[in-house]
């Protein structure tokens, strides 16, 4: 497409004579083109010189500027090494001229201009590297490499950093490079020769690009971003760089690698290197400590460069000064560092797309992203004009009125309008970004703290705790301390809340990251105080698993429950990003803990009720099994081959089967497989189906239960499988069917009423469900079933006791008793249990109890479940509340819909006695057989 019709703005010639001189010898086709040339040349001596040198070429280039740019690239790409330096300089003139005019005229947007400059920089570095490494190869100085290896620079890569890495090169940028070589391409004895050769090639590459000749230069190159540049050579081994970043890499280097990109040489090796640095750049947990690091970097730059103080336009640095480009970049990069380890979508190199995705993901308000994007583009435009005037690597605004007049004319405006706009934009950028970096860190104003808390012996010993031993951790905590103590003072029982918080603080192994998280997100302190006020036990858990607070910051923590299918997709996606089996297992643990925490917080704050929480815990367990099973299968198959036959399913029993779990539930599971006609698996170490599936099931149990850095996923109980602990850990479909139809005890059929296939291939799952249906449909002698239930009930009471007055699970008329009776109702009704209420209703229909009795049992069951799920959330042991004014009691009363402790106790006793009477009346007396 032609250039002229796309012109949207024109400069005004600051020096009309200079501008007319540039256009006088050229028959420009249109008035707008002439105005553009006059205005550009009249404002920029540099552009005037380029127009004069490349006049003939420019006339054709403006007919199709995009095609002309590609032709320049092709020309230099085909250049012989001996004339490459000259051709690169000619190409740079043409690229600079065309992009400059397209930028000034508004023909290309900012991103097209910067990408064109970056693309040429990539090509220039690659061609220079190919030429200098190729020369080393031809001289026999690079061991083992041939002429063909010159195209990938013999295993060397130039990583583009900063603006070049992000595709954001400005008009007179230098190019920041880190040069590395792949040491694995060379024998150990060749290492030093190879390194020396790469160092020579790197220096020659830089000279080819940077040296100022009669034809100018291509790009100034800067290699100082490499590890420890004062003592390391200009090109180092990838393994050396990796060890450096793993051991002493700093936050600014992590930020720098957000934009890192393989640009020249062995791009595949460069990508592999960046992948190894992923854990260094992108931390698994939210990294709010990076905020302070970024703030410190900003302050150091200001102090070193003298850019502190109020904004003064004369000589103001548009890159590093207050309200400048760097503040927007740091603002974006720091947020990316904080959350990019958890969300790969945030790992973008360019600033504008980075702001957009941060807004989309809820990390910054959309209006802030829009404003900063607008200011960033405007700042970059000013930066380009400043640099175009004399091809100077400067970011400083003019220091004189005449200089501002020239710049304003170049931008098609006047000095007053330009200065007003600049001041407004700089001020707003500084306002939007400075608060995030902690511009004013005064101690928060809080309400008066009771003296008994402030001077408590407990508070005085905090400074000895591990989390407060570092100066940085202690400093952050000192800012938080008044807020925390004020919050504790507002709880219903400040002293007990203080003790619980003390248990949390004393158990923290370190504090900088968590305290930084609280410092940046004060509402988390309120949440923590809510939790410790209700449950000291939960406070201690949080001290060991403080990373779960990350989940609260993600933006959707208080959103509606996503459901089992979405959870499964989320976990599968997270696991797919992990490079190895151990990381996948740790990731599953970390992910599960965060979702457990979410459910608990929602229940604690009344956002969901007991029934919803039980279902959500079950959804979470289902999703974990569904997503983790294929990971275990894949790992197992690496040694023993794919599963023989039709595969295996995991069946949830007990509370998992009936989709009602609490915060501390273990999982009752059985595994059923169908070998089909297979005799052996097909792998490096083949197995017969029975040992194959037994070991596979054990591998799944291990994956769930083995303690790792992130703890366990769940405890697993397999005792409900056929023949219990004496039976095989995995059962074939045929054996399962035969056992259930001919050999199983009534209690095993009762347990099967709660069975539910959770994970595995659907065809096999359907067959297992059919077996369950067939078992449920078997003819039953009602009296025999009820007698067996009565005997079983007595045995449970003898083994586990009746429980205490606050035990929601054990005892007649309580959870376990009603569940057993509901299983009997389901078995007699010939259907799987499903929900307890549905089974009791089925029991009423078949005459086991009256409809009113079934409703009474259902009400009692819901009361006991509410007490059970609430109690198990706040304590490992049975809760025995004794005071109405405690936060824990308030929570239990709210979740059970009772007014106070006395009413809760009375309601529990009354309803469980009635439930016990109903069940006693329905079952025969078998005391002599207990």
Secondary structure, 3 states (H helix, E strand, C coil): CCCHHHCCCCCCCCCHHHHHHHHCCCCCCCHHHHHHHHHHHHHCHHHHHHHHHCHHHHHHHCCCHHHHHHHHHHHHHCCCHHHHHHHHHHHHHHHHHHHHHHHHCCCCCHHHHHHHHHHHHHHHHHHHHHHHHHHHHHCCCCCCCCHHHHHHHHHEEEEECHHHHCCCCCCCCCEEEEEEECHHHCCHHHHHHHHHHHHHHHHHHHHHHHCCECCECCCCEECCCCCCCCCCCCEEEHHHHHHHHHHHCCHHHHHHCCCCEEEEECHHHHHHHHHHCHHHHCCCCCCCHHHHHHHHHHHHHHHHHCCCCCCCCCCCECCCCCCCHHHHHHHHHHHHHHHCCCCHHHCCCCHHHHHHHHHHCCCCCHHHHHHHHHHHHHHHHHHHHHHHHHCCCCCECCCCHHHHHHHHHHCCCCHHHHHHHHHHHHHHHHHHHHCCCCCCCCCCCCCCCCHHHHCCHHHHCHHHCHHHCCHHHHHHHHHHHHHHHHHHHCCCCHHHHHHHHHHHHHHCCCCHHHHHHHHHCCHHHHHHHHHHHHCHHHHHHHHHCHHHHHHHHCCCCCCCCCCHHHHHHHHHHHHHCCCCHHHHHHHHHHHHHHHHHHHHHHHHCCCCCHHHHHHHHHHHHHHHHHHHHHHHHHHHHHHHCECCCCCEEEEEEHHHHCCCCCCCCCEEEEEEECCCCCCCCECCCCCCHHHHHHHHHHHHHHHHHCCECCECCCCEECCCCCCHHHCCCEEEHHHHHHHHHHHCCHHHHHHHCCCEEEEECHHHHHHHHHHHHHHHCCCCCHHHHHHHHHHHHHHHHHHHCCCCCCCCCCCCCCHHHHHHHHHHHHHHHCCCCCCHHHHHHHHHHCCCCCHHHHHHHHHHHHHHHHHHHHHHHHCCCCCCCCCCCCHHHHHHHHHHCCCCHHHHHHHHHHHHHHHHHHHHHHCCCCHHHC
